[in-house]
């Protein structure tokens, strides 16, 4: 957003102009950093085109992929470590980027840097590209003079996140393929096969078994009201999505998502592994514990676990130790609690948290390898039950007709 401001500099002179910032508070902080005491800050209305409005919608918004962010972090680490000026580095990466979305974002960030903003403040204007964790790590890197190290840590974090998502998709590929094939077979049977058999049974005038009547009734309903069913599913999906975007809806959804059989414990392990590694990275970068917990909670994609992380922060603010707050959260196993205790005693909490994340990653690897093996028997049983129902529903009337014909003979 653009803000017009009026303020006084160190010599008492009047300063006014336009400043880009995500919030009025951020604009005030940036002015104070420049040595200007703000007197008035007002949001400047911006003219937004129809294309920009469409791009701001979640459905049409173009996204920067994890791979593009990883490459960007690696390039920034190498170039800043080589001592190349920051603005020159950003402008060069914007010109050579293969992603037009990322190039546009980098150009805007560079313009803000040339205007006197810090990199963290400039990146806050693009929350859909740079997460809270990303901005917090850049902020720490700027304050400590170790920006290259911050980009190196970010690239490691993003690589682990990308690898985890790839492994999860690979593990779910076979079950999803079976489910889609099963659904397609059901549609073919209900729309093509059962109506043919139903017309034959009606011509013969035979009494149909209950199971066959259920199959014929289901097929007739789908043939006559498939558009109503499709509209109901689409409406339900939209309503659930809107409910998930509310605070209470997201909390409830994320809470019960962790209780799903087979999938739930695996999602919890992935979330805790990501939290432990992010928390360790921020502590190693020199960030205070309470601030690191706040950023970790905001970066966690599960609202239920994020609440427990914020409770840990509240406990530390009351003067409790990290060990005590971790134990009270109920998120960690006794072995993990013991590792955190060792970290506090030795003053190497960040190293112990890395070991915790590695421990969780091993469990995640094992769980992902067993995921397909665990779901496969369930899918086989479901397919067997479906085939049995279809076979009995179709062939029972034929058997009855054959028996009746032989009896008449």
C-alpha positions as CSV (number, residue, x, y, z in Angstrom):
1,X,0.0,0.0,0.0
2,X,1.0,3.6,-0.6
3,X,1.0,6.1,2.3
4,X,1.4,9.9,2.1
5,X,3.2,11.3,5.2
6,X,4.3,14.5,6.8
7,X,7.1,14.6,9.4
8,X,10.1,16.4,10.8
9,X,13.7,15.4,10.3
10,X,16.5,15.7,12.9
11,X,17.0,19.4,12.2
12,X,13.3,20.2,12.6
13,X,12.6,20.6,8.8
14,X,9.3,19.5,7.4
15,X,9.5,16.3,5.3
16,X,6.6,14.9,3.2
17,X,6.2,12.4,0.5
18,X,4.9,8.9,-0.4
19,X,6.0,5.7,1.2
20,X,5.2,2.1,0.3
21,X,4.5,-0.2,3.3
22,X,2.1,-3.0,4.2
23,X,0.6,-1.2,7.3
24,X,0.6,2.3,8.8
25,X,2.7,1.0,11.7
26,X,5.3,-0.4,9.3
27,X,5.3,3.0,7.5
28,X,5.9,4.8,10.8
29,X,8.7,2.4,11.7
30,X,10.4,3.0,8.3
31,X,10.1,6.7,8.7
32,X,11.7,6.5,12.2
33,X,14.5,4.4,10.7
34,X,15.1,7.2,8.2
35,X,15.3,9.7,11.0
36,X,11.9,11.3,10.3
37,X,9.4,11.8,13.1
38,X,6.0,11.2,11.6
39,X,3.3,13.8,12.2
40,X,0.6,12.4,9.9
41,X,0.3,9.2,7.9
42,X,-2.6,8.6,5.5
43,X,-3.3,5.8,3.1
44,X,-3.1,6.9,-0.5
45,X,-5.9,5.4,-2.7
46,X,-4.6,3.4,-5.5
47,X,-6.2,2.9,-8.9
48,X,-6.5,-0.9,-9.5
49,X,-7.1,-2.2,-13.0
50,X,-9.5,-5.2,-13.7
51,X,-6.5,-7.4,-14.5
52,X,-4.9,-6.6,-11.1
53,X,-8.2,-7.3,-9.3
54,X,-8.4,-10.7,-11.0
55,X,-4.8,-11.5,-10.2
56,X,-5.5,-10.6,-6.5
57,X,-8.3,-13.3,-6.4
58,X,-7.1,-16.6,-5.0
59,X,-8.5,-18.4,-8.1
60,X,-6.6,-16.3,-10.6
61,X,-3.5,-15.3,-8.6
62,X,-0.3,-16.5,-10.1
63,X,2.1,-18.1,-7.7
64,X,5.8,-18.4,-7.3
65,X,6.8,-22.1,-6.9
66,X,9.0,-23.5,-4.3
67,X,11.6,-24.4,-6.9
68,X,11.8,-20.8,-8.0
69,X,12.2,-19.6,-4.4
70,X,14.9,-22.1,-3.8
71,X,16.9,-21.0,-6.8
72,X,16.4,-17.4,-5.8
73,X,17.7,-18.1,-2.3
74,X,20.7,-20.0,-3.6
75,X,21.6,-17.2,-6.0
76,X,21.2,-14.5,-3.3
77,X,23.4,-16.5,-1.0
78,X,26.2,-16.8,-3.6
79,X,26.0,-13.2,-4.8
80,X,25.7,-11.5,-1.3
81,X,28.6,-13.7,-0.1
82,X,30.7,-12.5,-3.0
83,X,30.1,-8.9,-1.8
84,X,28.1,-7.7,-4.8
85,X,25.8,-4.7,-3.9
86,X,22.3,-5.8,-2.9
87,X,20.4,-3.5,-5.3
88,X,22.6,-4.6,-8.2
89,X,22.1,-8.2,-7.2
90,X,18.3,-8.0,-7.0
91,X,18.0,-6.1,-10.3
92,X,20.1,-8.6,-12.1
93,X,18.1,-11.6,-10.7
94,X,14.9,-9.8,-11.8
95,X,16.2,-9.5,-15.3
96,X,17.4,-13.1,-15.6
97,X,14.5,-14.8,-13.8
98,X,12.5,-17.3,-15.9
99,X,9.4,-16.6,-13.8
100,X,7.6,-13.4,-14.9
101,X,5.8,-13.3,-11.5
102,X,9.0,-13.5,-9.5
103,X,10.7,-11.0,-11.8
104,X,7.9,-8.5,-11.2
105,X,8.1,-9.1,-7.5
106,X,11.9,-8.6,-7.4
107,X,11.6,-5.4,-9.5
108,X,9.2,-4.0,-6.9
109,X,11.4,-5.1,-4.0
110,X,14.4,-3.4,-5.7
111,X,12.4,-0.2,-6.2
112,X,11.6,-0.2,-2.5
113,X,15.2,-0.8,-1.6
114,X,16.2,2.2,-3.8
115,X,13.6,4.2,-1.9
116,X,15.4,3.5,1.4
117,X,13.3,0.5,2.7
118,X,15.0,-2.5,4.3
119,X,14.8,-5.8,2.5
120,X,12.4,-7.3,5.1
121,X,10.1,-4.3,4.9
122,X,10.1,-4.4,1.1
123,X,9.3,-8.1,1.1
124,X,6.4,-7.6,3.4
125,X,4.5,-6.0,0.5
126,X,4.3,-9.5,-1.1
127,X,2.9,-11.8,1.5
128,X,1.8,-14.3,-1.2
129,X,5.4,-14.8,-2.2
130,X,7.4,-14.4,1.0
131,X,6.1,-16.0,4.1
132,X,6.4,-14.7,7.7
133,X,9.2,-17.1,8.3
134,X,11.0,-15.9,5.2
135,X,10.7,-12.2,6.2
136,X,11.7,-12.9,9.8
137,X,14.9,-14.7,8.7
138,X,15.8,-11.9,6.3
139,X,15.1,-9.4,9.1
140,X,17.5,-11.2,11.4
141,X,20.1,-11.5,8.7
142,X,20.0,-7.8,8.0
143,X,20.3,-6.9,11.7
144,X,23.2,-9.3,12.3
145,X,25.0,-8.5,9.1
146,X,24.7,-12.2,8.0
147,X,22.2,-11.9,5.1
148,X,24.1,-14.5,3.1
149,X,23.7,-17.0,5.9
150,X,20.0,-16.2,6.2
151,X,19.4,-17.0,2.5
152,X,21.4,-20.2,3.0
153,X,19.2,-21.3,5.9
154,X,16.1,-20.4,3.9
155,X,17.2,-22.5,0.9
156,X,17.7,-25.5,3.2
157,X,14.3,-25.0,4.8
158,X,12.5,-24.7,1.5
159,X,14.4,-27.7,0.0
160,X,13.2,-29.9,2.9
161,X,9.6,-28.6,2.5
162,X,9.7,-29.4,-1.2
163,X,11.1,-32.9,-0.7
164,X,8.5,-33.7,1.9
165,X,5.7,-32.6,-0.4
166,X,7.1,-34.6,-3.3
167,X,7.4,-37.7,-1.1
168,X,3.8,-37.3,0.1
169,X,2.5,-36.9,-3.4
170,X,4.5,-39.9,-4.5
171,X,3.1,-42.0,-1.7
172,X,-0.5,-40.9,-2.5
173,X,-0.2,-41.4,-6.2
174,X,-1.2,-45.1,-6.3
175,X,-4.2,-44.7,-3.8
176,X,-5.5,-41.7,-5.7
177,X,-5.2,-43.6,-9.0
178,X,-7.2,-46.5,-7.6
179,X,-9.9,-44.3,-6.2
180,X,-10.2,-42.4,-9.5
181,X,-10.4,-45.7,-11.4
182,X,-13.0,-47.0,-8.9
183,X,-15.1,-43.9,-9.3
184,X,-14.9,-44.1,-13.1
185,X,-16.0,-47.7,-13.0
186,X,-19.0,-46.8,-10.8
187,X,-20.1,-44.1,-13.2
188,X,-19.8,-46.4,-16.2
189,X,-21.8,-49.2,-14.4
190,X,-24.5,-46.8,-13.3
191,X,-24.9,-44.8,-16.5
192,X,-24.4,-47.6,-19.1
193,X,-24.5,-51.2,-17.7
194,X,-27.4,-51.2,-15.2
195,X,-29.9,-49.4,-17.4
196,X,-29.4,-52.1,-20.1
197,X,-30.1,-54.8,-17.5
198,X,-33.0,-52.9,-16.1
199,X,-34.7,-52.7,-19.5
200,X,-34.3,-56.5,-19.9
201,X,-35.7,-57.2,-16.5
202,X,-38.7,-54.9,-17.1
203,X,-39.5,-56.7,-20.4
204,X,-39.5,-60.1,-18.6
205,X,-41.7,-58.8,-15.9
206,X,-39.8,-60.6,-13.1
207,X,-39.7,-59.6,-9.5
208,X,-36.3,-58.2,-8.8
209,X,-34.3,-59.0,-5.6
210,X,-33.9,-56.2,-3.1
211,X,-30.2,-55.7,-4.0
212,X,-31.0,-55.3,-7.7
213,X,-33.8,-52.8,-6.8
214,X,-31.3,-50.7,-4.9
215,X,-28.9,-50.7,-7.9
216,X,-31.6,-49.9,-10.4
217,X,-32.9,-47.1,-8.1
218,X,-29.5,-45.6,-7.7
219,X,-28.9,-45.7,-11.4
220,X,-32.3,-44.1,-12.2
221,X,-31.5,-41.3,-9.6
222,X,-28.1,-40.6,-11.2
223,X,-29.6,-40.6,-14.7
224,X,-32.4,-38.2,-13.7
225,X,-30.8,-36.0,-11.2
226,X,-27.1,-36.0,-11.9
227,X,-27.0,-32.3,-12.3
228,X,-28.7,-31.8,-8.9
229,X,-26.1,-34.1,-7.3
230,X,-23.2,-32.3,-9.1
231,X,-24.6,-28.9,-8.0
232,X,-24.9,-30.1,-4.4
233,X,-21.3,-31.4,-4.3
234,X,-20.0,-28.1,-5.8
235,X,-22.0,-26.1,-3.3
236,X,-20.9,-28.2,-0.4
237,X,-17.3,-27.9,-1.5
238,X,-17.6,-24.1,-1.7
239,X,-19.3,-23.8,1.7
240,X,-16.6,-26.1,3.4
241,X,-13.9,-24.0,1.8
242,X,-15.4,-20.8,3.1
243,X,-15.9,-22.3,6.5
244,X,-12.2,-23.4,6.6
245,X,-11.2,-19.8,6.0
246,X,-12.8,-18.7,9.2
247,X,-10.7,-18.9,12.4
248,X,-12.9,-21.4,14.2
249,X,-13.4,-23.4,11.0
250,X,-9.7,-23.7,10.3
251,X,-9.0,-24.6,13.9
252,X,-11.7,-27.4,13.9
253,X,-10.6,-28.7,10.5
254,X,-6.9,-28.9,11.4
255,X,-7.7,-30.5,14.8
256,X,-9.7,-33.3,13.3
257,X,-7.4,-33.7,10.3
258,X,-4.7,-34.9,12.7
259,X,-7.1,-37.6,13.9
260,X,-7.6,-39.2,10.6
261,X,-6.6,-42.9,10.5
262,X,-3.2,-43.5,8.8
263,X,-2.9,-40.0,7.3
264,X,-3.4,-38.0,10.5
265,X,-0.3,-39.1,12.5
266,X,1.8,-38.7,9.4
267,X,0.6,-35.1,8.9
268,X,1.4,-34.4,12.6
269,X,4.9,-35.7,12.2
270,X,5.5,-33.6,9.1
271,X,4.2,-30.5,10.9
272,X,6.3,-31.0,14.0
273,X,9.4,-31.7,12.0
274,X,9.0,-28.5,10.1
275,X,8.3,-26.6,13.3
276,X,11.4,-28.0,15.0
277,X,13.7,-27.2,12.1
278,X,12.3,-23.7,11.6
279,X,12.6,-23.0,15.4
280,X,16.2,-24.3,15.4
281,X,17.1,-22.2,12.4
282,X,15.8,-19.0,14.0
283,X,17.5,-19.7,17.3
284,X,20.8,-20.4,15.5
285,X,20.4,-17.1,13.7
286,X,20.2,-15.2,17.0
287,X,16.5,-14.6,17.2
288,X,14.9,-14.4,20.8
289,X,13.0,-17.5,21.9
290,X,9.6,-15.7,22.2
291,X,10.0,-14.1,18.8
292,X,11.1,-17.4,17.2
293,X,8.1,-19.2,18.7
294,X,5.8,-16.4,17.3
295,X,7.2,-16.7,13.8
296,X,7.2,-20.5,14.0
297,X,3.5,-20.5,15.0
298,X,2.6,-18.1,12.1
299,X,4.6,-20.3,9.7
300,X,2.9,-23.5,10.8
301,X,0.2,-24.6,8.4
302,X,-1.9,-26.3,11.1
303,X,-3.9,-24.0,13.3
304,X,-4.3,-26.6,16.1
305,X,-0.5,-27.0,16.5
306,X,0.0,-23.3,16.1
307,X,-2.2,-22.7,19.2
308,X,0.1,-25.0,21.3
309,X,3.2,-23.2,20.0
310,X,1.7,-19.9,21.1
311,X,0.9,-21.4,24.5
312,X,4.6,-22.3,24.7
313,X,5.5,-18.7,24.0
314,X,3.0,-17.5,26.7
315,X,4.6,-19.9,29.2
316,X,8.1,-18.6,28.5
317,X,6.9,-15.0,28.8
318,X,5.6,-16.0,32.3
319,X,9.1,-17.1,33.2
320,X,8.8,-20.9,32.6
321,X,11.6,-22.9,30.9
322,X,11.4,-24.2,27.3
323,X,11.4,-27.7,28.7
324,X,8.4,-27.1,31.0
325,X,6.4,-25.4,28.3
326,X,7.2,-28.2,25.8
327,X,6.1,-30.8,28.3
328,X,2.9,-28.9,29.0
329,X,2.0,-28.6,25.3
330,X,1.5,-32.3,24.9
331,X,2.9,-32.3,21.4
332,X,6.2,-34.0,22.1
333,X,7.1,-37.6,23.1
334,X,9.2,-38.2,26.3
335,X,12.2,-38.9,24.1
336,X,11.9,-35.5,22.5
337,X,11.4,-33.8,25.9
338,X,14.5,-35.4,27.1
339,X,16.5,-34.1,24.1
340,X,15.2,-30.6,24.8
341,X,16.3,-30.9,28.4
342,X,19.8,-31.9,27.3
343,X,19.8,-28.9,25.0
344,X,18.9,-26.5,27.8
345,X,21.5,-28.0,30.1
346,X,24.3,-27.7,27.5
347,X,23.2,-24.4,26.0
348,X,22.7,-26.0,22.6
349,X,18.9,-26.0,22.2
350,X,19.2,-25.3,18.4
351,X,21.4,-28.3,17.9
352,X,19.1,-30.5,19.9
353,X,16.1,-29.2,17.9
354,X,17.8,-30.2,14.7
355,X,18.2,-33.7,16.1
356,X,14.5,-33.6,17.0
357,X,13.7,-32.6,13.4
358,X,15.9,-35.4,12.1
359,X,14.2,-37.9,14.4
360,X,10.8,-36.8,13.1
361,X,12.1,-37.0,9.5
362,X,13.0,-40.6,10.0
363,X,9.5,-41.4,11.2
364,X,8.1,-39.5,8.3
365,X,10.2,-41.5,5.8
366,X,9.0,-44.7,7.4
367,X,5.4,-43.6,7.4
368,X,5.5,-42.5,3.8
369,X,7.0,-45.9,2.8
370,X,4.2,-47.7,4.7
371,X,1.4,-45.3,3.6
372,X,0.7,-47.1,0.3
373,X,1.0,-50.5,2.0
374,X,-1.5,-49.4,4.7
375,X,-4.0,-48.0,2.2
376,X,-3.8,-50.8,-0.4
377,X,-5.6,-53.5,1.7
378,X,-8.4,-51.0,2.4
379,X,-8.8,-50.3,-1.3
380,X,-8.7,-53.9,-2.2
381,X,-11.5,-54.7,0.3
382,X,-13.5,-51.8,-1.0
383,X,-13.1,-53.0,-4.6
384,X,-14.0,-56.5,-3.6
385,X,-17.2,-55.4,-1.8
386,X,-18.2,-53.2,-4.7
387,X,-17.7,-56.0,-7.3
388,X,-19.6,-58.4,-5.1
389,X,-22.6,-56.0,-4.8
390,X,-22.6,-55.4,-8.5
391,X,-22.3,-59.1,-9.4
392,X,-25.0,-60.2,-7.0
393,X,-27.3,-57.3,-8.1
394,X,-26.9,-58.1,-11.8
395,X,-26.8,-61.9,-11.7
396,X,-29.3,-62.8,-9.0
397,X,-32.3,-61.9,-11.2
398,X,-30.7,-63.9,-14.0
399,X,-30.4,-66.9,-11.7
400,X,-34.0,-66.5,-10.6
401,X,-35.2,-66.3,-14.1
402,X,-33.2,-69.4,-15.1
403,X,-34.6,-71.3,-12.1
404,X,-38.1,-70.3,-13.0
405,X,-37.7,-71.3,-16.6
406,X,-36.4,-74.7,-15.6
407,X,-39.3,-75.2,-13.3
408,X,-41.8,-74.4,-16.0
409,X,-39.9,-76.8,-18.3
